[in-house]
């Protein structure tokens, strides 16, 4: 899958999750999950499950995206998620 297509897919999945959140700005590749959307850990889990369902594959290794040096990352952008997924597909 091309990165642009992956980004569009991630934006669509995130958009589905936040459709009732009354957001002020459109979702873009630079949108941050925590800082911009106020995602909490449960939201990140729901996002990873929704992405796996949309792609039709499980065990994509999201732990590698969500953790660095044994610690959870503070935030992720849509582009970071799309780039990660693109490398797995």
Secondary structure, DSSP 8 states (H G I E B T S, - for coil): --HHHHHHHHHHHHHHHTTTS--SS---TT-BTTTTT---HHHHHHHHHHHHHHHT-S---HHHHHEETTEE-S--BHHHHHHHHHHH-
